[in-house]
Amino acid sequence: MFSSLMFRRLFHGCFVCLAFAYGQVHGDTIPGLHGTGVANNGSLLVEGSVDQHYTLLSSPSGSGYGANCFIVSCTAWLANGPSSQWIGPQSPIEALCPVGTYDYRTTFNLTGYDAATAVINGSWITDNIGEEILINGVDTGSYHPDEQFTTASPFTITSGFVPGLNTLDFIVCNAAGGSSTSNPTALRVEMSGTATPEPSTLVLLGIGAISLLAYAWRRTIGSAVDCGTRSTFSTGKTGSFHSPSFQ
């Protein structure tokens, strides 16, 4: 017989399992996916420090820039915070940055997830032109226009993901202009993503939890039935078989 306390505990355990299963079906947050200028916990990095989540994969020939991306700011841009910051090839940024194309790369890993279910939603701002966003080298069709330093352009990525390591490249063009002493360039990104874990073991656990809960419910209902009245019938063997009368 299941006691009331045992049933409540079983019900709670099943509910937790089902909650995990629901989370799986509807996707988990993609681990290791970050916007620009934030630490692993989402807090803002100190201006002038290096963003460990992004790498300057390429820059104009002769620029002399390395792979580091620095937290920067400029009075002409949307102010940093609260969820992201600008990054650029040097700090401070208000200098004469070479004209040309800059490739900012970040990576994330979908090991243990169904790559076909991955989705990323975000927005980006660039100085000057956001030419394209590449997922594993494939253009997503995203674009950010020139002279839009305070307004972000949204983007959504629903395909092009692969199992394991994935790359996101944000291609920025620094156009000629500014002054003879200042022509900064930079990138700012906010984004988040989801993907369904695979295999979905907790979904199977959720199905098992429903079955167990149904079994416990039947046991509990059965234990409450009045079995005082019984009928007997011959089985053809020595003795008799008693079956309860359900009224």
C-alpha positions in Angstrom: 0.0 0.0 0.0 1.3 3.5 -0.9 1.0 6.0 1.9 -0.1 9.5 1.2 3.4 10.8 1.9 5.0 8.2 -0.4 2.6 9.2 -3.2 3.3 12.9 -2.8 7.0 12.2 -3.0 6.6 10.0 -6.1 4.4 12.7 -7.7 7.0 15.4 -7.0 9.8 13.2 -8.5 7.8 12.5 -11.6 7.0 16.2 -12.0 10.7 17.1 -11.8 11.5 14.4 -14.5 8.7 15.7 -16.7 10.0 19.3 -16.3 13.5 18.2 -17.5 11.9 16.4 -20.4 9.9 19.4 -21.4 13.1 21.5 -21.4 14.7 19.1 -23.7 11.9 19.0 -26.2 11.8 22.8 -26.3 15.6 23.3 -26.4 18.4 24.1 -24.0 20.5 27.2 -24.1 23.5 26.7 -26.4 26.6 26.6 -24.1 29.6 28.8 -24.8 27.6 31.3 -27.0 28.4 34.9 -25.9 27.9 38.4 -27.2 30.8 40.8 -27.2 32.4 42.4 -24.2 31.1 40.0 -21.5 32.6 37.4 -19.2 31.4 33.8 -19.0 28.7 34.8 -16.4 27.5 37.6 -18.6 29.0 40.5 -16.6 30.7 43.3 -18.4 34.4 43.3 -18.9 36.6 46.2 -18.1 37.3 48.6 -21.0 40.7 48.0 -22.5 40.7 44.3 -21.5 40.7 41.4 -24.0 37.5 39.6 -24.9 38.4 35.9 -24.6 35.3 34.8 -26.6 36.3 36.5 -29.8 39.4 36.4 -32.1 40.4 38.9 -34.8 40.8 36.3 -37.4 42.0 38.8 -40.1 42.5 42.5 -40.7 43.8 44.7 -43.5 47.3 43.9 -44.7 49.9 45.8 -43.0 47.7 46.8 -40.0 50.0 45.0 -37.6 47.0 43.9 -35.4 47.1 40.6 -33.6 44.3 38.2 -32.7 43.2 40.0 -29.6 39.9 41.9 -29.5 39.7 44.7 -27.0 36.8 46.2 -25.1 36.5 49.8 -26.5 34.1 52.8 -26.7 33.6 55.9 -28.8 31.4 58.9 -28.3 29.8 58.4 -31.7 28.6 54.9 -30.8 25.8 53.5 -28.7 27.0 53.4 -25.1 28.4 50.2 -23.7 26.1 48.0 -21.5 24.1 46.6 -20.0 24.3 43.3 -21.9 27.2 43.8 -24.4 30.0 46.1 -25.3 32.0 47.1 -28.4 35.2 45.3 -29.3 37.9 46.4 -31.7 41.5 45.6 -32.9 43.2 48.0 -30.5 42.6 50.1 -27.3 42.0 52.9 -27.2 40.1 52.8 -30.5 39.8 56.4 -31.5 42.8 56.3 -33.8 43.4 55.9 -37.5 42.4 52.2 -38.1 43.3 51.0 -41.6 40.5 50.9 -44.2 39.5 47.3 -45.2 37.9 44.1 -43.9 38.0 42.8 -40.4 36.9 39.3 -39.5 35.8 38.7 -35.9 35.3 35.1 -35.0 33.7 33.3 -32.0 33.1 29.6 -31.5 30.7 27.3 -29.7 30.3 23.6 -29.4 27.1 21.5 -30.1 28.5 18.2 -29.0 25.6 16.3 -27.4 23.0 18.4 -29.2 21.0 17.9 -32.4 22.6 20.5 -34.7 19.5 20.5 -36.9 17.4 22.0 -34.1 19.9 24.9 -33.3 18.7 28.5 -33.5 20.5 31.7 -32.8 18.8 35.1 -32.4 20.7 38.3 -31.9 21.5 41.8 -33.1 24.7 43.6 -34.2 26.1 47.0 -34.7 29.3 47.8 -36.7 31.6 50.7 -37.6 31.5 51.0 -40.5 29.5 48.3 -42.5 28.5 44.9 -41.2 29.0 43.0 -44.5 27.9 39.5 -43.5 27.7 36.9 -40.7 29.0 33.5 -41.6 28.0 30.2 -39.8 30.7 27.7 -40.5 31.8 29.7 -43.5 28.3 30.0 -45.0 26.7 33.5 -45.4 23.5 33.9 -43.4 22.3 36.9 -45.4 22.7 39.3 -42.4 23.8 42.9 -43.0 24.3 46.1 -41.1 24.4 49.5 -43.0 27.0 52.2 -42.7 26.6 55.2 -40.4 24.3 53.3 -38.1 26.4 53.4 -34.9 23.5 53.7 -32.4 20.9 51.3 -34.0 21.3 47.5 -34.0 20.3 45.2 -36.9 18.6 41.9 -35.8 19.6 38.6 -37.2 18.4 35.0 -36.9 20.3 31.8 -37.8 18.3 28.6 -38.3 20.6 26.5 -40.5 24.2 25.8 -41.3 25.0 24.3 -37.8 27.1 21.2 -37.5 27.7 18.6 -34.7 30.7 19.6 -32.5 32.6 22.8 -33.0 30.9 25.7 -34.9 32.3 29.0 -36.0 30.6 32.4 -36.3 32.4 35.1 -38.3 31.3 38.7 -38.2 32.7 40.5 -41.2 33.1 44.3 -40.8 34.3 46.8 -43.4 36.1 49.9 -42.2 35.4 52.6 -44.8 37.5 55.6 -45.6 36.3 58.7 -43.8 36.5 60.2 -40.4 39.4 62.6 -40.0 43.1 62.5 -40.8 43.8 61.2 -37.3 40.7 59.2 -36.4 38.8 56.5 -38.2 37.8 53.8 -35.7 36.3 50.5 -36.4 34.5 48.0 -34.1 31.9 45.4 -33.6 29.1 44.8 -31.1 27.0 41.7 -30.8 24.2 40.5 -28.5 22.9 37.0 -29.1 21.5 33.8 -27.5 20.6 30.4 -28.9 18.9 27.1 -28.2 19.3 23.5 -29.3 17.7 20.2 -28.4 20.0 17.7 -26.6 20.5 14.4 -28.4 19.8 11.7 -27.5 16.8 12.9 -25.6 17.2 10.6 -22.7 15.2 12.7 -20.3 12.2 12.5 -22.7 12.2 8.7 -22.3 12.6 9.3 -18.5 9.5 11.5 -18.6 7.5 8.8 -20.3 8.6 6.4 -17.7 7.6 8.9 -15.0 4.1 9.1 -16.3 3.8 5.3 -16.3 5.1 5.1 -12.8 2.7 7.8 -11.6 -0.2 6.0 -13.2 0.8 2.8 -11.5 1.0 4.5 -8.1 -2.4 6.1 -8.6 -4.0 2.7 -9.3 -2.4 1.3 -6.2 -3.6 4.1 -4.1 -7.2 3.9 -5.5 -7.1 0.1 -5.1 -6.1 0.4 -1.4 -9.1 2.6 -0.7 -11.6 0.0 -1.9 -13.8 -1.7 0.7 -12.9 -5.4 0.5 -15.1 -6.5 3.4 -17.7 -8.1 1.1 -16.4 -11.1 -0.8 -17.9 -13.8 -3.0 -16.6 -17.3 -3.5 -16.7 -19.6 -6.4 -15.4 -23.1 -7.2 -12.1 -23.3 -9.0 -12.2 -27.1 -9.4 -9.3 -27.3 -7.0 -9.1 -27.8 -3.3 -10.1 -24.6 -1.4 -11.7 -21.5 -2.9 -10.7 -18.3 -4.7 -11.9 -15.1 -3.2 -12.6 -12.1 -5.5 -13.6 -8.7 -4.2 -17.0 -7.3 -5.0 -16.7 -3.8 -6.5 -19.9 -1.9 -5.9 
